[in-house]
Structures are given as C-alpha cells and as structure tokens.
Amino acid sequence: MLDRIQKSAEFIQSKTDLNFKIGIILGSGLGNLGDEIEAECTLSYDEIPNFPVSTVEGHSGKLILGKLEGVPVIALQGRFHYYEGYSLQETTFPVRVFRALGVDTLLLSNASGGLNPAQEIGDLMVLTDHLHLFPDNPLRGKNYDELGPRFPDMSEPYSKALIGKSKEINDTFQLGLHYGVYAGTPGPTYETPAEYKYFRIIGADAVGMSTTAETIVAIHGGMKVFGVSVISDLGVEGKIVEISHEEVQEVAAKAGPKFSILFKEMVKHLAS
C-alpha cells in the first residue's frame, strides 16, 4: 500500500512544480468546475500508476493540476465508486495520494437525493455530518501508522471552521445553502420510498452513493474536510418521482454556478 501510494504521488509530482495544500473531488455532473481551473497539467486516470479508472457517465476520469483563483489545487474530475466493483480501499486511493502530495484540506462534492422537506431540486447542502452505511470500512485490515492511527476520531468529520466560513459566503452571495447529514450507501440502485423514509428516520437529510469513505480516509490522514451535495432529486414523501442518472447530471450542471462560487470562495479563504 505505502509503495503504491508513493509511486502514484511521485509520478504526479514529476508533472508539476506546484505544491498542493487543497484537493478537490468533483461528483456527478459537477465536473464543470474543473474547466475553471487554470490547468498546468491534465492526466487521464489510466496514465497514473496504480490509479483506478472511473466507468460512470458524468465522471470524466481526469486529474487536474493547476490553479483555481490563483491558488494551487489538485482535482479529481470524476471519482470511483463501490458499486463499480472497486473496494473502498480502491475508491479512496486518490485521497491517500493527495495526502502524500501535501494536501491538508479536501473539498468533496456529490449529487444526492434530498430527504429534508425544506430542500428543493437544485439546492446545495453543506455536509455537517454523515452516516456511513456501506457494508465495509476503508480502514478495515492492516493499519499503517504512517497513514494514520488505528482508531481515528470521527467527532468532527466535516470542519466546523469551514462550515462556518460557508455561512459567511452564503450571506454574501445569497446561495440559499442548506446544512445537514449525508447518508452514504453502496448503490447502484436509487432508493425505494421505504428506504427514503428509513434514512430520514435515522437522521439523514440527503442520501448518495459516495463521499463518506473518502471523508473517513481523509480524517485518518489528518486532513480537514468540507463537503457539499447538490440535491438532484427528492426522496420526500409525496415528491418522489422516477429518476435517471442523466437527469441527476442535468440538475447538477444547472446548480454549477452556485457550486462554483462556493468552492472558489472557499479556496480563496484557505489560501489567505
């Protein structure tokens, strides 16, 4: 594991002179922010030693090395999912590589189903906590002390300071942000009405098929995490309709301008 991480990190670092403190993972339909990054180098995942390859439409499968708002960032334009057949260790491998490259803050995004009646399609929800409902944990197995402690504390999975900063950004730009708990599930099926109700009862405000394992690995490595969901459909009783992956991507793309403002302002804050 340590050797694989190091080889990937060395290959990436050989392509740039930039030093990275901020890593970004762009979820379904949110890859357009990658187009706003002033790219110094763009790598296909299949070029990078030991990297998985994204197989999902809307996840373009590129690693971008460049600057956003003049700040060096490394960004995954498309992530890896458990439902593709990868283990959680594989889906989170890029987070390990980010850490090896010096990243200390991870910005995560996803498209998710809204469970809170206050939400509408196209809204943004800042993650305040999560429910990891996958049948595995990315830290299961041998622990490498070089990567983090055997039993990492998860009392603050999403940085309270960065959540607070998002509220300032929201006040300035009137983004209509919501705040809530994200439930991560294995997929690839969308939820049944009974499952939507169950997730709401156990405390979730949105549900999706990613993110929680990446957060766990980032916290294990000592990183700060900030996460955002685009509400792409509704799992609220009386508002549940048939949904397709194409529709999820369309909604996420329409929410792109608000999402871009939030992430760009957060990057500027982190660099100040």
Residue pairs with C-beta under 8 A, 6 or more apart in sequence:
1 89
1 96
1 142
1 144
1 147
2 144
2 146
2 147
4 49
4 50
4 93
5 50
5 93
5 96
5 97
5 100
5 147
6 100
7 49
7 50
8 48
8 49
8 50
8 51
8 93
8 97
8 100
9 97
9 100
9 101
11 48
11 49
12 43
12 48
12 63
12 65
12 74
12 97
12 101
13 101
15 41
15 43
15 65
16 40
16 41
16 65
18 40
18 65
18 66
18 67
18 72
19 72
19 102
20 65
20 72
20 73
20 74
20 98
20 101
20 102
20 103
21 72
21 102
21 103
21 104
21 105
21 270
21 271
22 71
22 72
22 73
22 74
22 103
22 105
22 107
22 267
22 270
22 271
23 73
23 74
23 75
23 76
23 95
23 98
23 103
23 105
23 106
23 107
24 33
24 68
24 73
24 74
24 75
24 76
24 106
24 107
24 109
24 263
25 75
25 76
25 79
25 94
25 95
25 106
25 107
25 108
25 109
25 214
26 33
26 34
26 75
26 76
26 77
26 78
26 79
26 109
27 59
27 79
27 108
27 109
27 110
27 111
27 208
27 210
27 211
27 230
27 252
28 56
28 58
28 59
28 110
28 111
28 232
28 245
28 248
28 249
28 252
29 58
29 111
29 230
29 232
29 248
29 249
29 250
29 251
29 252
29 253
29 256
30 109
30 110
30 111
30 230
30 252
30 253
30 256
30 259
31 58
31 59
31 60
31 77
31 78
32 253
32 256
32 260
33 68
33 75
33 256
33 259
33 260
33 263
34 60
34 62
34 64
34 75
34 77
36 68
36 260
36 264
37 64
37 66
37 67
37 68
37 73
37 75
38 66
38 67
38 68
39 64
39 65
39 66
40 65
40 66
40 67
41 64
41 65
41 66
42 62
42 63
42 64
42 65
43 62
43 63
43 65
44 61
44 62
44 63
45 51
45 52
45 53
45 54
45 61
45 62
45 63
45 78
46 53
46 61
48 63
50 93
51 63
51 93
51 94
51 97
52 80
52 86
52 90
52 91
52 93
53 61
54 60
54 61
54 78
54 79
54 80
54 84
55 84
56 78
56 81
56 84
56 245
57 245
57 246
57 249
58 78
58 245
58 248
58 249
58 252
59 77
59 78
59 79
60 77
60 78
61 77
61 78
62 76
62 77
62 78
63 74
63 75
63 76
63 77
63 94
64 73
64 74
64 75
64 77
65 74
66 72
66 73
66 75
67 73
68 75
68 263
68 264
68 267
69 264
69 267
69 268
69 271
70 271
71 267
71 268
71 270
71 271
73 267
74 98
74 101
74 103
76 94
79 91
79 94
79 210
79 214
80 86
80 90
80 91
80 93
80 94
81 91
81 187
81 188
81 209
81 210
82 88
82 91
82 134
82 136
82 186
82 187
82 209
82 213
83 186
83 187
83 188
83 209
87 136
88 134
88 136
88 137
88 138
88 140
88 213
89 138
89 141
91 138
91 210
91 213
91 214
92 138
92 213
92 214
92 216
92 217
95 106
95 214
95 217
95 218
95 221
95 223
96 147
96 217
96 221
98 106
98 223
99 147
99 218
99 221
99 222
99 223
103 223
104 222
104 223
104 224
105 159
105 162
105 223
105 224
105 225
105 226
105 270
106 214
106 215
106 218
106 223
106 224
106 225
106 226
107 226
107 227
107 228
107 263
107 266
107 267
108 127
108 211
108 214
108 215
108 225
108 226
108 227
108 228
109 227
109 228
109 229
109 230
109 259
109 263
110 182
110 208
110 210
110 211
110 227
110 228
110 229
110 230
111 208
111 229
111 230
111 232
111 248
111 249
111 251
111 252
112 125
112 182
112 206
112 207
112 208
112 229
112 230
112 231
112 232
113 190
113 191
113 196
113 206
113 207
113 208
113 231
113 232
113 233
113 234
113 235
113 243
114 120
114 121
114 123
114 125
114 205
114 206
114 231
114 233
114 234
114 235
114 236
115 183
115 196
115 199
115 200
115 204
115 205
115 206
115 207
115 235
115 236
116 125
116 178
116 180
116 200
116 205
116 206
116 236
117 236
118 178
119 125
119 178
119 205
119 206
119 231
119 234
119 236
120 231
120 234
121 231
121 232
121 233
121 234
121 251
122 230
122 231
122 251
122 254
122 255
123 176
123 177
123 178
123 230
123 231
123 255
124 175
124 176
124 177
124 178
124 228
124 229
124 230
124 231
124 255
124 258
124 259
124 262
125 177
125 178
125 179
125 180
125 182
125 205
125 206
125 228
125 229
125 230
125 231
126 158
126 163
126 166
126 177
126 178
126 179
126 180
126 226
126 227
126 228
127 157
127 158
127 180
127 181
127 182
127 211
127 226
127 227
127 228
127 229
128 158
128 163
128 179
128 180
128 181
129 157
129 158
129 181
129 182
130 157
130 158
130 181
130 182
130 183
130 184
130 211
130 212
130 215
130 227
131 181
131 182
131 183
131 184
131 199
131 202
131 203
131 204
131 212
132 184
132 212
132 213
132 216
133 183
133 184
133 185
133 186
133 212
134 184
134 185
134 186
134 212
134 213
135 186
137 213
137 216
138 213
138 216
138 217
139 148
139 152
139 216
139 217
139 220
143 149
143 150
147 220
147 221
148 220
148 221
148 222
149 220
152 216
152 219
152 220
153 219
154 216
154 219
157 215
157 216
157 219
157 225
158 215
158 225
158 226
158 227
159 224
159 225
159 226
161 224
162 224
162 226
162 266
163 179
163 226
165 266
165 269
166 177
166 226
166 262
166 266
167 177
169 175
169 261
169 262
169 265
169 266
169 269
170 176
170 177
170 262
172 265
173 258
173 261
173 262
173 265
175 258
175 261
175 262
176 258
177 262
178 205
178 231
180 204
180 205
180 206
181 203
181 204
181 205
181 206
182 204
182 205
182 206
182 207
182 208
182 211
182 212
182 227
182 229
183 199
183 202
183 204
183 206
183 207
183 208
184 207
184 208
184 209
184 210
184 211
184 212
184 213
185 191
185 207
185 208
185 209
186 209
187 209
188 209
190 233
190 243
191 199
191 207
191 235
193 235
193 237
193 240
196 207
196 235
196 236
196 237
196 240
197 237
199 207
199 235
200 235
206 229
206 231
207 235
208 229
211 227
215 225
215 227
218 225
219 225
226 266
228 259
228 262
228 263
230 251
230 252
230 255
230 259
231 251
232 243
232 247
232 248
232 251
232 252
233 241
233 243
233 247
233 248
233 251
234 240
234 241
